[in-house]
Amino acid sequence: MNQKNKLYEFLEKIKFYITNNKKCSTVILLAILVPLIGKLLLVNSAERSFEAGIVAFFHNYSPSFIMALSKLLAIVFSTKSCIVILFILAVISYFIKRDWRITLIQLATCLLPMIYIFAVKFIVHRPRPFIGVKIKVPPDPSFPSGHTAAAVAICSMALMIIYIANKSFLRLGLIVSIIIVAVVAISRLVVAAHFPSDVLTSAIMYPILVLSILNLSKSNSFIYNKILRKLK
């Protein structure tokens, strides 16, 4: 009975935080708008033609070494590789701080937004770009980009490790992370696997969700007092 009361209290705190926090309400509104925007993109043929033209430009005019690098990045930042890399980073994080609870929060923070990304993918079900030539592309829907989301997830985990290891490198880590996400996003256009709006949505929405989950963790007294305060 006591456990049920604690669970109820925890859910009530989350409800209070969501309904009384403007930032959280804004994030929820954005999360609702994203699939609606995705659905609008499906019926806008002019916009689709415009984006397909951008994809064709990147695919047709990229040098061979850029194409080769883009194909390599497609493997490195695939969903399976992302999970493997995140768990490797989790092991590193644990050996730095020696607290499995901190590591668990880091993993959850980086992985939970991925559920949202894939949910939107299959809600919207946007076809992959077609630029007039036969190209092998992943079978799952295009919007938003899973590879770009994976890049943000990995960089977010790395930044949280830098935060607990040496905060003085955080700014450098942030700059490198932005570059990595941008490169991965462009690489998805080079291999003609995504529209620009696919990669932009993941590059913008994923960090917002990560920060929101971190703020939600801080708002919970147990998580903050018992775990997150140790990072101060």
LOTORGU-333054 format. One line per 5 residues: number of its first residue (from 0); for each residue y, x, z of N, C-alpha, C. Coordinates in nm, 3 decimals, m for minus. Each point is the difference from the previous one (the first is absolute). Last residue first. Layout:
% LOTORGU-333054
NUM> Y:X:Z:Y:X:Z:Y:X:Z ~ ...
% end
This chain:
% LOTORGU-333054
231> 1.819:2.661:m0.830:0.141:0.034:0.025:0.015:0.147:0.039 ~ m0.415:m0.248:m0.073:0.052:0.074:m0.115:0.143:0.044:0.021 ~ m0.251:m0.276:0.305:m0.048:0.138:0.008:0.056:0.086:m0.113 ~ 0.063:m0.474:0.028:0.096:0.074:0.081:m0.040:0.146:0.014 ~ m0.282:m0.323:m0.222:0.108:0.053:m0.080:0.101:0.081:0.080
226> m0.388:m0.201:0.234:m0.034:0.085:m0.114:0.124:0.064:m0.063 ~ m0.001:m0.306:0.389:m0.125:0.075:0.016:m0.023:0.104:m0.109 ~ 0.389:m0.295:0.001:m0.006:0.071:0.128:m0.121:0.090:0.013 ~ 0.053:m0.274:m0.397:0.110:0.096:0.016:m0.014:0.083:0.127 ~ m0.314:m0.345:m0.093:m0.012:0.106:m0.100:0.107:0.106:0.022
221> 0.022:m0.380:0.276:m0.120:0.079:0.029:m0.011:0.117:m0.097 ~ 0.356:m0.315:m0.057:0.018:0.086:0.118:m0.122:0.087:0.027 ~ 0.188:m0.182:m0.475:m0.106:m0.037:0.093:0.001:0.097:0.118 ~ 0.293:0.062:m0.364:0.042:m0.121:0.072:m0.104:m0.048:0.099 ~ m0.073:0.370:m0.297:0.094:0.037:0.105:0.042:m0.121:0.083
216> m0.274:m0.066:m0.378:m0.075:0.073:0.103:0.089:0.036:0.117 ~ 0.198:m0.192:m0.377:m0.078:m0.101:0.071:m0.081:0.064:0.113 ~ 0.235:0.281:m0.292:0.093:m0.072:0.088:m0.071:m0.106:0.082 ~ m0.252:0.228:m0.325:0.039:0.093:0.107:0.094:m0.068:0.099 ~ m0.115:m0.237:m0.385:m0.116:0.008:0.089:0.030:0.094:0.117
211> 0.322:m0.030:m0.338:m0.007:m0.126:0.074:m0.115:m0.001:0.100 ~ 0.051:0.363:m0.301:0.103:0.003:0.104:m0.003:m0.126:0.085 ~ m0.290:0.013:m0.371:m0.038:0.104:0.097:0.099:0.005:0.116 ~ 0.100:m0.281:m0.365:m0.109:m0.055:0.082:m0.045:0.100:0.106 ~ 0.321:0.142:m0.313:0.058:m0.106:0.084:m0.105:m0.058:0.094
206> m0.135:0.314:m0.330:0.070:0.063:0.115:0.062:m0.103:0.094 ~ m0.212:m0.176:m0.393:m0.094:0.064:0.092:0.070:0.070:0.117 ~ 0.246:m0.210:m0.366:m0.056:m0.093:0.099:m0.089:0.071:0.102 ~ 0.206:0.241:m0.371:0.102:m0.058:0.089:m0.065:m0.078:0.115 ~ m0.268:0.201:m0.339:0.081:0.109:0.055:0.105:m0.051:0.098
201> m0.273:m0.309:m0.246:m0.078:0.072:0.102:0.083:0.107:0.069 ~ 0.205:m0.234:m0.354:m0.033:m0.093:0.109:m0.077:0.069:0.111 ~ 0.095:0.237:m0.399:0.119:m0.016:0.084:m0.028:m0.091:0.118 ~ m0.333:0.058:m0.330:0.012:0.120:0.085:0.121:m0.010:0.092 ~ m0.075:m0.355:m0.307:m0.119:0.016:0.086:0.019:0.114:0.098
196> 0.322:m0.084:m0.342:0.015:m0.090:0.116:m0.119:0.007:0.095 ~ m0.008:0.248:m0.417:0.094:0.055:0.099:0.016:m0.088:0.124 ~ m0.466:m0.037:m0.253:0.138:m0.025:m0.038:0.092:0.065:0.105 ~ m0.512:0.186:m0.098:0.088:m0.092:0.073:0.133:m0.019:m0.069 ~ m0.359:0.280:m0.166:m0.080:m0.084:0.090:0.084:m0.106:0.071
191> 0.078:0.399:m0.329:0.012:m0.140:m0.044:m0.085:m0.096:0.083 ~ 0.099:0.486:0.050:m0.136:m0.038:m0.043:m0.007:m0.147:m0.042 ~ 0.416:0.169:0.149:m0.046:0.096:m0.101:m0.138:m0.038:m0.052 ~ 0.191:m0.234:0.365:0.060:m0.041:m0.128:m0.051:0.088:m0.113 ~ m0.127:0.106:0.432:m0.066:m0.127:m0.034:0.058:m0.059:m0.129
186> 0.189:0.391:0.194:m0.130:0.031:m0.062:m0.074:m0.127:m0.041 ~ 0.406:m0.027:0.246:0.024:0.032:m0.142:m0.132:0.027:m0.071 ~ m0.024:m0.070:0.463:0.047:m0.122:m0.066:0.021:0.022:m0.149 ~ m0.106:0.371:0.272:m0.117:m0.087:m0.018:0.039:m0.128:m0.074 ~ 0.348:0.292:0.116:m0.086:0.062:m0.102:m0.122:m0.088:m0.028
181> 0.290:m0.130:0.349:0.066:m0.015:m0.130:m0.087:0.055:m0.113 ~ m0.146:0.062:0.445:m0.009:m0.142:m0.038:0.062:m0.024:m0.137 ~ 0.041:0.434:0.181:m0.141:m0.031:m0.031:m0.014:m0.145:m0.047 ~ 0.424:0.142:0.153:m0.033:0.063:m0.129:m0.143:m0.036:m0.041 ~ 0.143:m0.137:0.423:0.071:m0.077:m0.103:m0.033:0.053:m0.139
176> m0.165:0.241:0.369:m0.069:m0.129:m0.014:0.063:m0.085:m0.110 ~ 0.206:0.408:0.126:m0.123:0.025:m0.075:m0.075:m0.131:m0.027 ~ 0.377:m0.027:0.277:0.041:0.035:m0.138:m0.123:0.021:m0.088 ~ m0.074:m0.068:0.458:0.048:m0.124:m0.063:0.039:0.025:m0.145 ~ m0.122:0.368:0.269:m0.116:m0.083:m0.031:0.038:m0.128:m0.070
171> 0.341:0.277:0.162:m0.065:0.064:m0.114:m0.121:m0.083:m0.045 ~ 0.212:m0.138:0.391:0.087:m0.023:m0.116:m0.060:0.059:m0.127 ~ m0.224:0.075:0.414:m0.009:m0.139:m0.043:0.085:m0.028:m0.124 ~ m0.083:0.408:0.288:m0.042:m0.002:m0.141:0.001:m0.142:m0.058 ~ 0.102:0.094:0.461:0.099:0.074:m0.079:m0.033:0.001:m0.149
166> m0.284:m0.185:0.355:0.100:m0.091:m0.056:0.102:0.071:m0.088 ~ m0.520:0.093:0.137:0.126:0.076:0.000:0.107:m0.083:m0.070 ~ m0.430:m0.191:0.144:m0.027:0.144:0.002:0.128:0.082:0.012 ~ m0.016:m0.484:m0.038:m0.061:0.037:0.128:m0.023:0.151:0.012 ~ 0.193:m0.176:m0.400:0.081:m0.048:0.112:m0.058:0.044:0.134
161> m0.238:0.076:m0.403:0.111:0.095:0.015:0.085:m0.037:0.121 ~ m0.333:m0.300:m0.117:m0.061:0.122:0.056:0.107:0.106:0.023 ~ 0.127:m0.392:m0.215:m0.026:m0.029:0.142:m0.066:0.119:0.069 ~ 0.073:0.025:m0.465:0.128:0.003:0.071:m0.018:m0.028:0.149 ~ m0.375:m0.036:m0.288:0.041:0.140:0.013:0.130:0.012:0.079
156> m0.152:m0.430:m0.107:m0.089:0.061:0.099:0.040:0.145:0.024 ~ 0.224:m0.224:m0.341:0.038:m0.058:0.131:m0.084:0.062:0.112 ~ m0.105:0.109:m0.447:0.123:0.067:0.043:0.046:m0.051:0.136 ~ m0.371:m0.211:m0.198:m0.034:0.138:0.035:0.123:0.074:0.052 ~ 0.066:m0.438:m0.161:m0.086:m0.002:0.119:m0.031:0.141:0.048
151> 0.233:m0.057:m0.408:0.086:m0.030:0.115:m0.081:0.003:0.129 ~ m0.239:0.049:m0.398:0.086:0.118:0.020:0.091:m0.020:0.120 ~ m0.264:m0.362:m0.139:m0.083:0.103:0.064:0.082:0.126:0.028 ~ 0.204:m0.346:m0.244:m0.019:m0.041:0.140:m0.080:0.104:0.076 ~ 0.039:0.055:m0.459:0.129:0.029:0.064:m0.005:m0.036:0.148
146> m0.376:m0.111:m0.252:0.012:0.146:0.011:0.132:0.040:0.067 ~ m0.086:m0.459:m0.100:m0.082:0.047:0.112:0.012:0.150:0.020 ~ 0.358:m0.367:m0.220:m0.081:0.118:m0.026:m0.075:0.047:0.124 ~ 0.124:m0.531:m0.062:0.074:0.127:m0.007:m0.095:0.118:m0.021 ~ m0.091:m0.284:m0.305:0.114:m0.012:0.091:m0.045:m0.032:0.143
141> m0.314:0.057:m0.381:0.099:0.106:m0.010:0.105:m0.001:0.111 ~ m0.553:m0.161:0.000:0.132:m0.039:m0.048:0.105:0.110:0.018 ~ m0.514:0.154:m0.061:0.071:m0.089:0.092:0.140:m0.032:m0.054 ~ m0.317:0.308:m0.214:m0.026:m0.142:m0.026:0.079:m0.096:0.090 ~ 0.155:0.509:m0.191:m0.080:m0.063:0.106:m0.016:m0.150:m0.024
136> 0.071:0.295:m0.437:0.078:m0.025:0.122:m0.090:m0.065:0.105 ~ 0.008:0.258:m0.520:m0.086:m0.037:0.112:0.084:m0.012:0.126 ~ 0.163:m0.089:m0.518:0.005:0.097:0.110:m0.091:m0.050:0.112 ~ 0.171:m0.100:m0.547:m0.106:m0.024:0.097:m0.002:0.112:0.103 ~ 0.448:m0.179:m0.266:m0.114:0.091:m0.017:m0.101:m0.027:0.111
131> 0.416:m0.240:m0.026:m0.042:0.007:m0.139:m0.114:0.094:m0.028 ~ 0.197:m0.115:0.435:0.103:0.067:m0.081:m0.045:0.022:m0.143 ~ m0.086:m0.290:0.495:m0.060:0.024:m0.131:0.109:0.055:m0.091 ~ m0.099:m0.048:0.578:0.084:0.010:m0.121:m0.082:0.018:m0.127 ~ m0.227:m0.268:0.408:0.051:0.136:m0.023:0.086:0.003:m0.126
126> m0.041:m0.465:0.276:m0.079:0.089:m0.086:0.064:0.138:m0.010 ~ 0.040:m0.340:0.431:0.073:0.044:m0.120:m0.086:0.093:m0.085 ~ m0.051:m0.291:0.439:m0.096:0.025:m0.109:0.072:0.033:m0.132 ~ 0.126:m0.169:0.480:0.081:0.003:m0.123:m0.088:0.014:m0.123 ~ m0.210:0.010:0.420:0.075:m0.126:m0.005:0.077:m0.010:m0.132
121> m0.236:0.394:0.103:m0.090:m0.106:m0.044:0.062:m0.139:0.006 ~ 0.256:0.387:0.135:m0.063:0.031:m0.130:m0.079:m0.119:m0.052 ~ 0.173:m0.010:0.440:0.098:m0.036:m0.103:m0.056:0.024:m0.140 ~ m0.262:0.142:0.358:0.008:m0.147:0.002:0.096:m0.049:m0.108 ~ m0.033:0.461:0.077:m0.114:m0.051:m0.078:m0.005:m0.153:0.000
116> 0.341:0.209:0.254:0.014:0.040:m0.140:m0.112:m0.058:m0.085 ~ m0.020:m0.053:0.473:0.102:m0.085:m0.062:0.012:0.028:m0.149 ~ m0.277:0.276:0.249:m0.061:m0.133:m0.008:0.097:m0.097:m0.069 ~ 0.152:0.429:0.105:m0.086:0.002:m0.119:m0.069:m0.135:m0.019 ~ 0.267:0.098:0.389:0.076:m0.044:m0.117:m0.082:m0.002:m0.129
111> m0.209:0.166:0.405:0.024:m0.145:m0.002:0.084:m0.047:m0.119 ~ m0.097:0.476:0.107:m0.100:m0.075:m0.077:0.030:m0.150:m0.012 ~ 0.269:0.327:0.255:m0.004:0.043:m0.140:m0.092:m0.087:m0.086 ~ 0.041:m0.074:0.472:0.134:m0.013:m0.059:0.000:0.032:m0.149 ~ m0.393:0.071:0.254:0.025:m0.143:m0.020:0.134:m0.023:m0.069
106> m0.109:0.443:0.126:m0.088:m0.049:m0.108:0.028:m0.146:m0.032 ~ 0.228:0.189:0.367:0.045:0.061:m0.125:m0.081:m0.052:m0.118 ~ m0.135:m0.127:0.430:0.123:m0.069:m0.037:0.054:0.054:m0.133 ~ m0.370:0.219:0.185:m0.038:m0.134:m0.045:0.122:m0.080:m0.045 ~ 0.063:0.425:0.198:m0.060:0.013:m0.133:m0.035:m0.136:m0.058
101> 0.149:0.014:0.442:0.111:0.032:m0.091:m0.051:0.009:m0.143 ~ m0.321:m0.054:0.329:0.078:m0.123:m0.013:0.119:0.020:m0.094 ~ m0.294:0.359:0.130:m0.055:m0.083:m0.107:0.080:m0.128:m0.020 ~ 0.132:0.496:0.178:0.007:m0.137:0.049:m0.044:m0.093:m0.113 ~ 0.099:0.493:m0.011:m0.116:m0.027:0.086:0.008:m0.139:0.065
96> 0.300:0.266:m0.323:0.046:m0.074:0.118:m0.112:m0.030:0.100 ~ m0.086:0.259:m0.403:0.134:0.041:0.040:0.038:m0.064:0.133 ~ m0.408:m0.109:m0.216:m0.008:0.135:0.055:0.136:0.054:0.043 ~ m0.027:m0.427:m0.212:m0.070:m0.004:0.129:m0.004:0.138:0.064 ~ 0.178:m0.042:m0.437:0.089:m0.059:0.100:m0.064:0.001:0.138
91> m0.262:0.132:m0.366:0.102:0.102:0.028:0.093:m0.049:0.111 ~ m0.311:m0.305:m0.162:m0.069:0.105:0.077:0.099:0.109:0.040 ~ 0.157:m0.332:m0.287:m0.022:m0.056:0.134:m0.069:0.101:0.091 ~ 0.057:0.100:m0.457:0.126:0.013:0.073:m0.012:m0.054:0.142 ~ m0.365:m0.064:m0.277:0.014:0.145:0.023:0.128:0.026:0.079
86> m0.071:m0.435:m0.142:m0.089:0.031:0.112:0.000:0.151:0.030 ~ 0.252:m0.154:m0.369:0.056:m0.055:0.124:m0.088:0.033:0.120 ~ m0.153:0.115:m0.433:0.111:0.086:0.041:0.060:m0.048:0.132 ~ m0.336:m0.268:m0.195:m0.056:0.129:0.043:0.110:0.091:0.053 ~ 0.132:m0.407:m0.191:m0.068:m0.024:0.128:m0.058:0.130:0.055
81> 0.193:0.015:m0.431:0.102:m0.026:0.102:m0.063:m0.017:0.138 ~ m0.275:0.033:m0.382:0.052:0.130:0.041:0.103:m0.014:0.111 ~ m0.167:m0.397:m0.188:m0.107:0.071:0.072:0.049:0.135:0.051 ~ 0.295:m0.255:m0.272:m0.022:m0.064:0.131:m0.105:0.075:0.082 ~ 0.272:0.293:m0.349:m0.078:m0.124:m0.012:m0.025:m0.056:0.140
76> 0.234:0.421:m0.135:0.063:m0.112:0.072:m0.067:m0.134:m0.028 ~ m0.164:0.412:m0.195:0.038:0.040:0.136:0.053:m0.118:0.081 ~ m0.102:m0.056:m0.465:m0.122:0.020:0.080:0.035:0.026:0.147 ~ 0.347:m0.041:m0.312:m0.069:m0.129:0.003:m0.128:0.007:0.083 ~ 0.248:0.392:m0.095:0.060:m0.078:0.109:m0.065:m0.137:0.013
71> m0.128:0.268:m0.363:m0.048:0.060:0.125:0.052:m0.077:0.121 ~ 0.157:m0.120:m0.423:m0.140:m0.042:0.013:m0.062:0.057:0.127 ~ 0.435:0.135:m0.111:0.001:m0.142:0.036:m0.141:m0.054:0.019 ~ 0.062:0.441:m0.160:0.037:m0.010:0.142:m0.004:m0.145:0.047 ~ m0.067:0.079:m0.457:m0.115:0.052:0.076:0.026:m0.010:0.151
66> 0.351:m0.113:m0.291:m0.106:m0.100:m0.010:m0.121:0.042:0.083 ~ 0.349:0.303:m0.042:0.042:m0.112:0.086:m0.106:m0.109:0.000 ~ m0.060:0.360:m0.289:m0.025:0.043:0.138:0.045:m0.106:0.101 ~ 0.073:m0.070:m0.469:m0.143:m0.007:0.034:m0.027:0.041:0.145 ~ 0.482:m0.213:m0.122:m0.080:0.116:m0.044:m0.143:m0.009:0.050
61> 0.302:m0.443:m0.092:m0.031:0.096:0.107:m0.082:0.115:m0.056 ~ 0.148:m0.406:m0.240:0.085:0.119:m0.008:m0.022:0.100:0.114 ~ m0.236:m0.432:m0.058:0.001:0.063:m0.132:0.075:0.133:m0.004 ~ m0.030:m0.276:0.404:m0.134:0.035:m0.046:0.003:0.082:m0.129 ~ 0.406:m0.171:0.188:m0.059:0.101:0.089:m0.136:0.047:m0.052
56> 0.206:m0.351:m0.237:0.081:0.122:m0.010:m0.061:0.111:0.084 ~ m0.188:m0.430:0.029:m0.034:0.064:m0.127:0.076:0.131:m0.017 ~ 0.110:m0.272:0.369:m0.134:0.059:0.017:m0.041:0.076:m0.125 ~ 0.395:m0.247:m0.024:0.019:0.116:0.090:m0.133:0.073:0.020 ~ m0.012:m0.401:m0.240:0.069:0.103:m0.079:0.023:0.126:0.082
51> m0.172:m0.381:0.211:m0.104:0.061:m0.084:0.059:0.110:m0.087 ~ 0.295:m0.264:0.257:m0.075:0.093:0.084:m0.109:0.072:m0.079 ~ 0.242:m0.336:m0.225:0.091:0.109:0.038:m0.073:0.106:0.082 ~ m0.229:m0.394:m0.110:0.017:0.084:m0.119:0.089:0.120:0.030 ~ m0.050:m0.325:0.336:m0.127:0.071:m0.020:0.008:0.095:m0.120
46> 0.361:m0.290:0.086:m0.005:0.106:0.101:m0.126:0.084:m0.017 ~ 0.044:m0.375:m0.273:0.103:0.098:m0.036:m0.002:0.118:0.097 ~ m0.282:m0.377:0.080:m0.049:0.085:m0.109:0.101:0.108:m0.040 ~ m0.113:m0.297:0.446:0.119:0.052:m0.068:m0.041:0.099:m0.108 ~ m0.302:m0.215:0.315:0.046:m0.098:m0.099:0.123:0.046:m0.078
41> m0.211:0.263:0.353:m0.108:m0.041:m0.090:0.050:m0.089:m0.113 ~ 0.279:0.143:0.364:m0.017:0.104:m0.101:m0.107:m0.037:m0.102 ~ 0.071:m0.274:0.379:0.108:m0.016:m0.097:m0.011:0.101:m0.113 ~ m0.296:0.035:0.366:m0.034:m0.117:m0.083:0.106:m0.024:m0.107 ~ 0.084:0.337:0.317:m0.111:0.039:m0.087:m0.041:m0.113:m0.093
36> 0.316:m0.087:0.334:0.059:0.080:m0.108:m0.107:0.042:m0.100 ~ m0.149:m0.213:0.380:0.073:m0.097:m0.082:0.067:0.070:m0.118 ~ m0.221:0.261:0.330:m0.093:m0.067:m0.090:0.066:m0.105:m0.089 ~ 0.292:0.223:0.310:m0.064:0.093:m0.093:m0.103:m0.068:m0.091 ~ 0.236:m0.222:0.372:0.067:0.002:m0.130:m0.073:0.086:m0.103
31> m0.141:m0.024:0.458:m0.027:m0.128:m0.067:0.057:0.001:m0.142 ~ 0.083:0.369:0.279:m0.145:m0.005:m0.025:m0.040:m0.129:m0.072 ~ 0.447:0.052:0.147:m0.029:0.088:m0.114:m0.147:m0.007:m0.039 ~ 0.127:m0.228:0.389:0.057:m0.067:m0.118:m0.027:0.082:m0.127 ~ m0.118:0.191:0.409:m0.091:m0.111:m0.031:0.048:m0.075:m0.125
26> 0.280:0.335:0.168:m0.121:0.059:m0.057:m0.099:m0.108:m0.041 ~ 0.386:m0.132:0.232:0.035:0.045:m0.136:m0.122:0.057:m0.071 ~ m0.038:m0.116:0.453:0.010:m0.122:m0.082:0.031:0.035:m0.145 ~ 0.002:0.348:0.314:m0.137:m0.047:m0.022:0.000:m0.124:m0.089 ~ 0.414:0.166:0.137:m0.064:0.095:m0.091:m0.140:m0.046:m0.036
21> 0.245:m0.244:0.324:0.051:m0.022:m0.136:m0.067:0.092:m0.101 ~ m0.188:m0.206:0.469:0.038:0.129:m0.055:0.039:m0.018:m0.147 ~ m0.190:m0.339:0.298:0.128:0.041:0.058:0.048:0.136:m0.051 ~ m0.420:m0.218:m0.128:0.099:m0.108:m0.009:0.137:0.042:0.051 ~ m0.372:0.306:0.020:0.023:m0.040:m0.139:0.113:m0.101:m0.011
16> m0.143:0.139:0.431:0.062:0.112:m0.072:0.037:m0.040:m0.142 ~ m0.244:m0.304:0.266:0.138:0.011:0.047:0.075:0.109:m0.077 ~ m0.460:m0.047:m0.085:0.072:m0.117:m0.050:0.148:0.007:0.039 ~ m0.283:0.325:0.178:0.017:0.023:m0.144:0.081:m0.115:m0.062 ~ m0.122:m0.046:0.445:0.102:0.105:m0.012:0.028:0.030:m0.147
11> m0.347:m0.296:0.103:0.128:m0.063:0.029:0.115:0.101:m0.014 ~ m0.442:0.152:m0.037:0.036:m0.079:m0.118:0.135:m0.069:0.019 ~ m0.179:0.237:0.367:0.031:0.094:m0.108:0.047:m0.075:m0.125 ~ m0.158:m0.251:0.364:0.129:0.059:0.033:0.046:0.095:m0.111 ~ m0.430:m0.182:m0.032:0.099:m0.105:m0.021:0.141:0.054:0.024
6> m0.358:0.283:0.100:0.010:m0.019:m0.145:0.107:m0.104:m0.033 ~ m0.101:0.066:0.451:0.069:0.118:m0.053:0.019:m0.012:m0.151 ~ m0.252:m0.331:0.216:0.141:m0.010:0.039:0.082:0.115:m0.056 ~ m0.466:0.007:m0.055:0.058:m0.104:m0.085:0.149:m0.016:0.029 ~ m0.247:0.289:0.273:0.016:0.058:m0.132:0.064:m0.100:m0.096
1> m0.117:m0.148:0.429:0.112:0.091:0.009:0.030:0.064:m0.136 ~ m0.383:m0.268:0.050:0.121:m0.083:0.000:0.125:0.087:0.000
% end
